[in-house]
Amino acid sequence: MYIIKVKGKEKIPDYIQLRDEKFSLIAYFRADRPLKNLEKYGLAGKESNLEKLIENLPFGKLQELTI
């Protein structure tokens, strides 16, 4: 699974994209909102680690998600 942080413009907020091994979009959510429904993606119980990762994630750089 891969993660990328997308910079918003003006009234559009920053977003996070989760992509699978084929780079297909599997989740898209606001970076400033609490994380929900992560069990669908096999990330249940990793919310605090994911929040820390999102804070430090550079914009526009696709990274493999390893938490």
C-alpha positions, -999 to 999 in steps of 0.1 A, spaced: 0 0 0 12 35 -8 4 69 7 6 104 -8 -3 138 7 -19 163 -17 -17 200 -10 -50 219 -12 -54 253 -26 -73 283 -11 -106 268 2 -97 232 -7 -81 213 22 -51 190 21 -59 154 14 -44 120 19 -46 92 -7 -40 55 -1 -32 35 -31 -28 -3 -36 1 -21 -52 -13 -13 -87 -15 24 -76 -53 23 -78 -70 47 -54 -85 29 -24 -90 57 1 -91 95 -1 -96 116 31 -89 150 45 -56 153 63 -71 173 91 -100 150 100 -100 121 124 -92 88 107 -122 65 104 -130 31 89 -93 20 87 -102 -16 94 -113 -18 57 -77 -12 47 -60 -34 73 -49 -4 94 -71 -9 125 -53 0 157 -26 20 138 -44 53 139 -19 71 161 11 59 140 -7 70 108 -15 104 123 22 110 131 32 98 96 7 122 80 20 152 100 55 146 87 47 134 52 59 158 25 34 170 -1 33 152 -35 58 124 -27 44 89 -31 57 66 -3 52 30 6 31 28 37 50 8 63 35 11 98 
